[in-house]
């Protein structure tokens, strides 16, 4: 930053001002995952972004997964990973590891990083305060994998009112025949449901791609803004495929639940969050409701 002149620095800050004013006291839910969780430099950048967002009065919620960390621990214990339609098959032993890694190690590491950088954070999982209640998915045999049927935001609002950042891992409290058991939840879906329940201004999904590309082979074919109906058309055309389908489905779910705007951004780029929120151009794909 030393080579940047004072005028440029001031211009950058002034450019961000209308966005800071716009989002003050509004809620932004960030799904943190992918490469940004593994690379130390990117991790620091995300933490800085989150602290800055909280400091300028944005009610910031961080929801995280931890697939690679779970994979590592399963390997250490000699347990084989199995996936059914892209979702991790979770037997009782795997669920113990998921809970240990997500609610313990990963959640507390993120919380500690925010604290270390001077922010205020409280680490939670969906079981705490009954934030996420779920029942087991029966259609496919996925083991202890849940579908969220209720989000209780009372504890989240108390934390946000106290100017803390809730850091939430995607493990839910089981209901029905699984009453009181831990259930594994897809972190994107958890973030979308939490954003809808909080009436969030934005849901931001951090991924390992630039956003929605018109041509998968061309990084420069990024679609900056798209509506729900245009999204449907692109799915039919086969432009949106594979791993992007569940991401866009989560964005649709959030928009249907009352979230104003959703974003899919490239977490491999440092400070992607700030660029998406506080600049005209943004950095990823913004998905909005139909006009």
Wavefront OBJ file of the C-alpha trace (Angstrom):
o trace
v 0.000 0.000 0.000
v 2.991 2.317 0.520
v 3.179 3.185 -3.221
v -0.433 4.424 -3.284
v -0.771 8.200 -2.931
v -2.936 9.830 -0.266
v -5.475 11.046 -2.837
v -5.988 7.485 -4.124
v -6.361 6.168 -0.572
v -8.952 8.836 0.191
v -10.794 8.108 -3.078
v -11.001 4.380 -2.194
v -12.511 5.200 1.203
v -14.959 7.735 -0.244
v -15.993 5.226 -2.923
v -16.946 2.772 -0.158
v -18.905 5.358 1.867
v -22.355 5.017 0.192
v -22.164 1.233 0.562
v -21.160 1.488 4.207
v -24.135 3.803 4.785
v -26.444 1.505 2.818
v -25.549 -1.639 4.762
v -25.239 -0.142 8.238
v -27.416 -2.095 10.705
v -28.350 -4.528 7.891
v -27.586 -8.248 8.088
v -25.155 -9.986 5.744
v -24.711 -13.759 5.958
v -21.430 -15.100 4.567
v -20.887 -18.780 3.761
v -17.154 -19.298 4.230
v -15.638 -22.327 2.538
v -13.356 -23.669 -0.166
v -9.782 -22.534 -0.704
v -10.252 -19.438 1.454
v -10.376 -21.777 4.474
v -7.176 -23.634 3.579
v -4.783 -20.912 2.452
v -3.391 -18.873 5.376
v -3.140 -15.608 3.416
v -6.716 -15.902 2.146
v -7.890 -16.862 5.626
v -6.363 -13.659 7.050
v -7.991 -11.582 4.301
v -11.445 -13.069 5.007
v -11.066 -12.461 8.739
v -9.993 -8.836 8.098
v -12.987 -8.340 5.794
v -15.413 -9.739 8.383
v -13.977 -7.551 11.161
v -14.176 -4.442 8.951
v -17.794 -5.270 8.039
v -18.687 -5.600 11.728
v -16.789 -2.399 12.606
v -18.805 -0.307 10.133
v -22.058 -1.570 11.650
v -22.965 -4.487 9.359
v -24.609 -7.318 11.303
v -22.301 -10.031 9.995
v -22.956 -13.760 10.331
v -20.316 -16.297 9.264
v -21.492 -19.829 8.415
v -18.786 -22.350 7.618
v -18.251 -25.856 6.363
v -15.022 -27.803 6.582
v -15.033 -30.614 4.024
v -11.226 -30.811 3.564
v -10.621 -30.839 7.335
v -13.196 -33.636 7.774
v -11.528 -35.551 4.914
v -8.154 -35.226 6.640
v -9.457 -36.513 9.961
v -11.280 -39.432 8.289
v -8.004 -40.389 6.575
v -6.152 -40.198 9.903
v -8.673 -42.555 11.478
v -8.571 -44.847 8.434
v -12.205 -44.228 7.534
v -13.329 -44.266 3.915
v -15.304 -41.274 2.554
v -18.459 -42.070 0.630
v -20.647 -39.628 -1.296
v -24.238 -40.049 -2.505
v -25.342 -37.463 -5.131
v -22.592 -35.091 -3.990
v -23.527 -35.317 -0.287
v -21.297 -36.997 2.271
v -22.667 -40.301 3.559
v -22.546 -39.876 7.330
v -22.739 -42.960 9.519
v -22.565 -42.664 13.320
v -18.769 -42.812 13.461
v -18.407 -40.243 10.649
v -20.951 -37.986 12.399
v -18.767 -38.035 15.545
v -15.807 -36.899 13.421
v -17.892 -34.251 11.591
v -19.072 -32.854 14.928
v -15.574 -32.922 16.421
v -13.966 -31.217 13.401
v -16.695 -28.684 12.516
v -18.034 -27.699 15.936
v -14.686 -28.082 17.676
v -11.531 -27.494 15.679
v -12.664 -25.442 12.664
v -15.287 -23.352 14.479
v -12.972 -22.400 17.330
v -10.037 -21.673 15.011
v -12.133 -19.157 13.037
v -13.510 -17.627 16.243
v -9.988 -17.346 17.704
v -8.666 -15.705 14.510
v -11.376 -13.022 14.676
v -10.608 -12.428 18.362
v -6.852 -12.304 17.693
v -7.366 -9.600 15.044
v -9.351 -7.466 17.507
v -12.854 -8.496 16.463
v -15.609 -9.941 18.652
v -16.885 -13.396 17.752
v -18.866 -16.208 19.331
v -18.483 -19.719 17.940
v -21.643 -21.823 17.763
v -23.044 -24.832 15.991
v -26.657 -25.278 14.910
v -27.365 -27.308 18.063
v -26.617 -24.338 20.363
v -29.812 -22.561 21.383
v -31.655 -24.837 18.928
v -30.583 -22.543 16.066
v -30.955 -25.296 13.466
v -33.498 -28.075 13.922
v -33.563 -30.789 11.305
v -34.911 -34.185 10.412
v -33.037 -36.907 8.628
v -33.207 -36.923 4.802
v -35.072 -40.104 3.907
v -35.130 -39.977 0.077
v -31.497 -41.104 -0.259
v -29.730 -43.217 2.299
v -27.270 -40.608 3.574
v -27.073 -41.669 7.214
v -27.073 -38.782 9.686
v -27.613 -36.031 7.098
v -30.410 -33.611 7.860
v -32.845 -31.283 6.179
v -33.521 -28.089 8.160
v -37.126 -27.649 9.247
v -36.716 -24.757 11.686
v -34.300 -21.884 12.311
v -34.474 -20.131 15.689
v -32.807 -16.735 15.350
v -33.406 -15.443 18.898
v -29.878 -16.240 20.115
v -28.369 -14.912 16.856
v -30.175 -11.583 17.265
v -28.939 -11.304 20.867
v -25.359 -11.905 19.686
v -25.691 -9.458 16.762
v -27.297 -6.821 19.032
v -24.222 -7.145 21.274
v -22.029 -6.360 18.209
v -20.484 -9.835 18.077
v -20.063 -11.953 14.936
v -21.770 -15.353 15.258
v -19.564 -18.045 13.678
v -21.822 -21.037 12.953
v -20.889 -24.573 11.960
v -23.480 -26.534 10.016
v -24.428 -29.268 12.479
v -28.100 -29.356 13.493
v -30.204 -30.628 16.391
v -32.131 -33.724 15.300
v -35.899 -33.925 15.767
v -38.492 -36.709 15.577
v -36.931 -40.168 15.765
v -33.495 -38.504 15.922
v -34.455 -36.158 18.791
v -31.311 -34.709 20.321
v -28.895 -36.350 17.880
v -26.442 -34.325 15.794
v -27.223 -34.166 12.069
v -24.841 -33.096 9.312
v -26.156 -30.213 7.187
v -24.858 -28.834 3.886
v -23.250 -25.496 4.854
v -24.595 -23.603 1.793
v -28.146 -24.668 2.667
v -27.608 -23.757 6.338
v -26.380 -20.281 5.304
v -29.372 -19.774 2.960
v -31.892 -20.814 5.627
v -30.243 -18.635 8.299
v -30.134 -15.648 5.898
v -33.859 -16.055 5.125
v -34.787 -16.409 8.812
v -32.825 -13.253 9.683
v -34.352 -11.289 6.780
v -30.805 -10.605 5.586
v -29.926 -7.935 3.069
v -27.431 -10.290 1.438
v -26.260 -13.881 1.339
v -22.691 -14.264 0.045
v -21.407 -17.723 -0.919
v -17.602 -17.934 -1.131
v -16.507 -20.577 -3.652
v -13.486 -21.633 -5.712
v -14.802 -20.244 -8.997
v -15.230 -16.670 -10.246
v -19.013 -16.906 -10.152
v -21.425 -18.023 -12.862
v -19.585 -18.275 -16.176
v -21.396 -18.223 -19.529
v -18.616 -20.473 -20.815
v -16.920 -22.769 -18.275
v -13.704 -22.672 -20.321
v -13.549 -18.859 -20.350
v -12.772 -17.111 -17.059
v -13.705 -13.788 -18.690
v -17.308 -14.857 -19.414
v -18.434 -13.979 -15.873
v -22.109 -13.031 -15.573
v -22.153 -10.021 -13.224
v -25.891 -9.847 -12.452
v -28.677 -12.294 -13.128
v -32.327 -12.658 -12.089
v -34.069 -15.835 -10.915
v -35.926 -16.290 -14.219
v -32.701 -15.853 -16.235
v -31.088 -18.401 -13.921
v -33.786 -20.952 -14.773
v -33.185 -20.363 -18.473
v -29.415 -20.907 -18.084
v -30.055 -24.181 -16.240
v -32.259 -25.402 -19.093
v -29.558 -24.379 -21.600
v -26.999 -26.388 -19.639
v -24.845 -23.310 -18.902
v -25.233 -23.892 -15.158
v -24.084 -27.438 -14.410
v -22.482 -29.685 -11.798
v -21.428 -28.003 -8.544
v -22.914 -24.639 -9.556
v -26.461 -26.077 -9.515
v -26.668 -26.563 -5.705
v -25.027 -23.132 -5.188
v -27.603 -21.357 -7.345
v -30.401 -23.426 -5.737
v -29.302 -22.078 -2.340
v -29.384 -18.530 -3.694
v -32.910 -19.119 -5.048
v -33.958 -20.554 -1.670
v -32.637 -17.443 0.106
v -34.341 -15.049 -2.355
v -37.635 -16.970 -2.007
v -37.224 -16.624 1.766
v -36.996 -12.827 1.556
v -33.243 -12.161 1.255
v -32.764 -9.053 -0.942
v -29.713 -10.130 -2.955
v -27.423 -13.145 -3.153
v -23.856 -13.380 -4.392
v -21.509 -16.131 -5.542
v -17.924 -14.897 -5.267
v -14.404 -16.233 -5.758
v -12.899 -16.850 -2.331
v -9.491 -17.443 -3.957
v -9.118 -13.689 -4.457
v -7.954 -11.726 -1.384
v -10.595 -9.365 0.048
v -13.252 -10.657 -2.373
v -15.896 -9.895 0.270
v -15.031 -6.203 0.543
v -14.771 -5.774 -3.235
v -18.197 -7.391 -3.749
v -19.867 -5.326 -1.007
v -18.181 -1.929 -1.280
v -17.519 -1.343 -4.994
v -19.727 -0.619 -8.024
v -18.147 -3.384 -10.100
v -18.193 -6.169 -7.514
v -16.182 -9.321 -8.118
v -18.571 -12.234 -8.615
v -22.146 -12.951 -9.727
v -25.063 -11.164 -8.079
v -28.376 -13.053 -8.176
v -31.510 -11.000 -7.627
v -35.251 -11.633 -7.553
v -37.268 -11.139 -10.710
v -37.958 -7.473 -11.408
l 1 2 3 4 5 6 7 8 9 10 11 12 13 14 15 16 17 18 19 20 21 22 23 24 25 26 27 28 29 30 31 32 33 34 35 36 37 38 39 40 41 42 43 44 45 46 47 48 49 50 51 52 53 54 55 56 57 58 59 60 61 62 63 64 65 66 67 68 69 70 71 72 73 74 75 76 77 78 79 80 81 82 83 84 85 86 87 88 89 90 91 92 93 94 95 96 97 98 99 100 101 102 103 104 105 106 107 108 109 110 111 112 113 114 115 116 117 118 119 120 121 122 123 124 125 126 127 128 129 130 131 132 133 134 135 136 137 138 139 140 141 142 143 144 145 146 147 148 149 150 151 152 153 154 155 156 157 158 159 160 161 162 163 164 165 166 167 168 169 170 171 172 173 174 175 176 177 178 179 180 181 182 183 184 185 186 187 188 189 190 191 192 193 194 195 196 197 198 199 200 201 202 203 204 205 206 207 208 209 210 211 212 213 214 215 216 217 218 219 220 221 222 223 224 225 226 227 228 229 230 231 232 233 234 235 236 237 238 239 240 241 242 243 244 245 246 247 248 249 250 251 252 253 254 255 256 257 258 259 260 261 262 263 264 265 266 267 268 269 270 271 272 273 274 275 276 277 278 279 280 281 282 283 284 285 286 287 288 289 290 291
